[in-house]
Amino acid sequence: MTKNTVTLVQGANTAIAADSAVEIIVEWSSSHTLDVSCFLVQADGKVPSDDYMIFYNQPTDPESMIQLQDTAPTTITFSLSLHALQQSKIQKCVFAVTLDGPGTLKEVKNLQISVKSFHNEILFNIAELSEETSLVLAEIYRHKDWFKFRGIGQGFNGGLKPLAEAHGVVVEDEAPVVEESPPVKVKTPAPPPPAAKVNLTKIDLLKKKVSITLEKHKLTTEKARVAVVIDASGSMSMLYSKGTVQRAFEKVLAIAACMDDDGVLDVWFFGDKFMRAPSVTENDYEDYVKHTYPKPRMFGGVGIGNNEPRVMADVIQKFTVEEPNKDLPTYIIFFSDGGVYAEKKISDLLIESSNKNIFWQFVGIGSANYGVLERLDNLSGRIVDNANFFALDDLDKISDEELYNRIFAEFPLWLREARRLGITH
């Protein structure tokens, strides 16, 4: 069957064919990064709740009407069930884009949105982009017993935050965003040994398990600089609220308490941007995450998305430029729940840093797309295999002993080879 193609001009509308589902595809041709979102609004123009704002860290709504199906550098695809939408109280699906990075949308080339069904295709090219950083692209709205599609192409002042607020998304006021290149923080000296304790803390108990694992892997005499990098993107919200992130942090802090040269754990949180958090010792672990980064922030904070290369580059900067130390290997434990799309940039950073005394242990804490992290064993071009990855469906359902065994599975192999090649001493 030959599809009928309808091309719209700005402000025009047309009926959508009576199919059960359609695909909505947003495309552009320039190298700019765009965040594409969909707001499912009621008759008052507002979302019923924040769960009805769809973006790549919240890929579907509570009623499963729309699904963020696929993402690529310059193509975003949604799948929309028109039959499910018809049964809902939702009146309109509003599609919008926001520029991620400097500049304005006027610099973006060949931006278009299309609606594809079995019977026809509707295409809307945005001929003249605005000087703003956000744009309402188009909308699918109820018309009599079915739906129509309207091309809008209207710029929106202020970026994603006011755009979301205009559609009823509740946005909390946040502290200013931490700059990508923060001042160098001086590592806190190790405190004097505490007085004898009567009651063992969580960290004391975890340290015993770490020590057993280190002995098993013949690492009892090894020292290293230990750091943890924690995903703070929007999809991590539940793990923050359940305390899972705090528990993951405590498990790594116990490693630092046993292995780190001064017992101090360096900490990063990351989303679209990153934050170098205060370094910490085992004496200050209680509620660290709550006090430092209580939950992923949709606006403010480090942003809602995933940008692993930015935080990885800062880790490399800290340990190879700001605080180089060839006598001590650096052990990075990197927690993420997926959404890994910057595959080439991540690969390039791992290849470029393979001659540095840094080992990356990536830990997936969900069932999601981990991209290149799942293929590290096949990543060529490195002087030495400097990274490992494993995923857990539920961090809280694995024993501490098994977690530590998996965390230390490949570090000894890297350490041996890095010493043979003179990468570390």
N, C-alpha and C positions, 0 to 999 in steps of 0.2 A: 504494500500500500504506500502511495506517495503522500508524504506529509504536506499539509498546507502551512506555509510560513507567513506569519503576520508581523510586520515591522511597525513599531509604534514610535511616534514623536512624543516629546515631553508633554505631559498632561493628558495624553490620549489613553483610552481604555478599550478593552475588548473582552468578550466572553471566553472563558476557559472551557475547553471541550469536556463533555460529560464522562470523563475517565475516573477510575477509582483513585488514582494516584498520579502525581506529576513530579518531575525533577526541576528544581530551581538552581540554575548555575550562574555564578558570578565569576567573570573573567576579566583580566587586564593583561597588558603585554610588557609593561615596564618592570624594573627591578624593585620597585617600592613594595613594602610589606603592608598589606591591608588587613585589619581585623573586620570580619564580616559577621554581622549578628542579625537575629530575627526577633522582633517583639510580637508576641501573641496578645492582642489587646481586646478588651471587651467594648461594649457600646460607648463607654465613657472615654475611650482612647487610652486606657491604662491597663497594664498587665494585672491579672488576678493576684499574682505574687511574683517574687524574684525568680521563681522556678520557671517562669514563662518567658524569660530572656534566653535565647538559644545562641550559643557561641561554642568555640571548639573545646572549652573546658566544661561546658554543660550542654552536651550534644542533643539532648531531647527534653521534652516537657513531661509533666506528670501524666498526661493523657496519651502520650506516645503518638501525637498527631504529626509531629515533624521530627526529622532525624538529620543531624549533620552527618552526612554519609561519607564524605571523602574530602580531604584537603590536599592541596598541592601549593607550591610557591605562588602561582598566579591563577589558581582555579579553586573555587569553593563550591561544593555541591550539597544541596539539601534534598531530602526526599519527603514529600508532603502527602499524607493520606487525606484526600478531599472528603471521603466518606466519614472518617473520624472527625474531621473539622466540622462537617455538617451537623453532627450530633452534639457538638460542643457549644458552650456559650460564647466562645471566641468569635468576634465579628470580623477581625482583620489581622492579617500577617504582614508586618512592616519589615522590609529588608533594608539594612543600612550598612555603611562601611565607615571605618575610621582609619586614618593614616597612622601607622605605627612608626614613629621616627620623625626627624625634622622635616620642614618644608610644608607645603600645602597640597591639596588634592589636584590643583591645577597642573602639577608636574606628572601626574599619573596618566599613562597613555592607554587608549582603547578600552576604557571601562564599559562593560555591558552586562546586562542581566537577561537571562532567557528562562522561559517556562516550557518544558518539553513534556509532551504526553504521547500516547500511542497514536493519536489522530493528528495533532498539529504542534506547531512550535510558535511561540510568541517571543519576539526579540525587541529589546529596548537598548539602544546605544546612547550613552550620555555624551552628547556632542561637545558641550561646553562645561568643563568642570570648574568648581568654585575655588576661591582663595581660602576657604575654610579647611578644617582638618577632618570634618565629619560630613556625611552626605546621606540623606534618605533616598535610596535608590528607587524603590517601587513598593507596591502593596498588592496583596490578594485580598479581596473583600467580598462580602456577601452581596448578591444582587438577586432579588426575588428568591427562587428556590435553589440557586446555584452560586457560582462565583465569577468574578471578573478580575482582570489584572490591569493595573494602572501604572504607567511610567511616570515617575515624579522627578528625580534628579535635582532635589533641592538641598543646597548647602545648609549646614547647621553650625552655628557658632559655638566654640568652646570645647569641642572634642567629645569623647565618649561619655564622660560623666554627665553633663547637662542633657545629652541626647537620651541617655537611659532614664534620667529623672523626668524628662518630658513625657516618657511613656510609663511612668509610675513605678520604676524600679527604685527601691529604697537604698540610698547611698549614704553610708555613714561618713561623717567628717573624720579625716585621718590626719596623722602627723605628716609633715612634708616628706616627699620621696627622698630617700637616701641617694646621693649622687653616685654615678657609676664608678667614679674614681675617687673614693673617699680618702681622707688623710691616712697616712700610715699609722697604724695603731701599735703602740709599744706593748709587747707581750708582758703580762703581769708576772712578776717574779713568783716563784713557787713559795707558798707560805711555809712557815716553820712547821715541823711535825706536830699534829694536834696531840693533846693529852690523851691518855688511854681512854678508850670508849667502853662504856658498859653495854650499850645496845648497838648491834651492827646495823648499819644503814643499808639501803638497797644497793648502793654502789659497792659497799664492802662485800656483800653476797655475790654480786656480779663479778667482782675482781677475782674471787676464788675460782669462778668458772672460766674466766679469761686465762688465769694462770695455768689451769689444767690444760686448756687448749694450746697455750704457748709451749708448754712442755711437750705435748704430743707432736707439735710441728717443729720441735727443736729451735724454738725462738726465745727461750727463757732469758738469754743474755743480750738479746737485741734491743736497741733503743731506736726510736724514730720520732719524727714530728708527726703528730696525729691531728687530722682535721675532719670535720663533718660538713657536708653540703646537703641542705634539706629543701626539698620542693615546697614552695609556698604558693603554687598556682591555685586557681579557683576550685579545681576538682579535688583538692586536698582538704577542703573545709571539714568534711566529716571526720577525717583522721585527726585533725587538730582538736575538734570539739570532743571526741571520744578519748583524748589523751594518748592516742597511739604515737603521735609525733614525740611527745615528751618521753614515752617509754623507749622509743628508738634512740633518742638522744642519750638517755641514761645508759643504754647498752654500749654505745660508742664511747661515752665518757669513761666507762670502766676500762675500756681498751687503752685510752689515753693515760689513765691513772697507773696502769701497769707498764706501758711501753714508752710514753712520751718522755723526752729527755728532762723536762721540768714539770711533768704532770699536768700541763695546761692543754686544754682542747680548744682549737680554733674553730669558729663556727661561721657558716654562711647560710643565708636564706635567699632563694631566688624564685623569680617569676619571669615577667618580661625584662625586669631589671634585677639587681641583686643588692644584698645588704651584708656588709661585714659586721657580724654581731659581736658583742663583747666576748672575749675569751673567758674560759671558765675552768675551775678546778672541782674536784669531788666535794669540796666543802660548801659549794654554792649551787648545787644541782637542783634543789627543790623548786618546782614551778618555774624553772628557767625559761621554758618555751612560753608559758603564760605571761611572764613578765617581759620577755624580749620580743616575741612575735606571736601574739595570742591566737591569731587565725588568719587565713588568707584574706586579703583585702581586694575586693573587686576594683576599687578605685583607690589611688594612693598606695602606700606601701611599695611593694615590688611589682605590682601589676598582676593581672589575672592569667596571663599566658605562660608558656614555657620557652625560655631562651637559655638553654644550657651553655652555648658557647660563650656568652658574656661572663657568666660566673666562672666557667672553667678558665677563661683567659685571666681573670683576676686572681684566681688561685695560683696559676703559674707565675703571674707577676709578683705576688707576695713572696713565694718560696724560691724564686730564681733570680729576681732583681732586687727586691727590697730586703730580703733576708736570706741570701744564698748561704748554703752550708753543705758542702759536698761530703762532709764527714757523717751526716745524718740523712738517711732516706726519709722521704715524706710519704705518708700513707693517708690517702684521701678516701673516705667512705661517703658515697654519694647516693642519697635516697631520692627516688622519683616514682610517681605513680603513672608515668607514661606520657603520651602526647609528644613523643620525640620526633620532630620533623626536620630539624636542621642537620641532616645527616652528613652532608659534605663538610660543613664547618666543624662538627664534632670530630669527624675522621681526620681532618687536617690538623686540628689541635692535638689529637692523640699521636699522630705521626710526627708532628713538629716537636712535641715534648718527649719523644721516646728516647732522646739522648740526655734527658734531665733525670735527676734522682727523685722522681715522683711516680708512685703507683696508684692507679685509680681502681677502687672497688665499687662498682655500681650495683645497687640493690633496688630491684623493682618491688614496690609494695602495693600492687594491684594487678588486675588483669586488663592490660591495655597495650597500645602500640608503643614498643620500645625501640623501634627502628634499628639503627646501626648497632645499638648496644647488644642486640641479640646475635650479632654477627661479628663480634670482636675477634674471635678465633681466626676469621678469614680476612681480617683487615691487614693488607700488605703495606709495605713501605716503611715499617717501623724497624728501628735498630734492635729493639727488644720488645717482647710482648709486655706492655706496661699497663694492661687493664683486664679486668674480669667482670662478669655480670651474672647475676642470678635473680630470679623473680619469685616472690612469695604472694600467694593469694591473700593471706592474712598473716601479718607479722605476729599477731598475738596468739596464733595457733601453732607456732613452731617453738620448740624448746630453746632455751638459751644455749645449751650445749651444741645443738645442731646449727643454730645461727652462727655461733663463733667458729665452728668447724668449716662452715661454708665461706665465711668472711676471710678465713686464713688459708683457704685451699690453694691459692696461686701466689700469694705474696712471697712465700719462701722461694719459689721457683724464680720469680722475678729478681729477688734480692741476690740470689746466687749468680744469675746471669749478668745482672747490672754490675756486680763487683768484678766479675771476670773481665768485663769490657771497660772497666775503669769509670763507669758512670757514677758510682757511689763507692765509698770506702768501707 
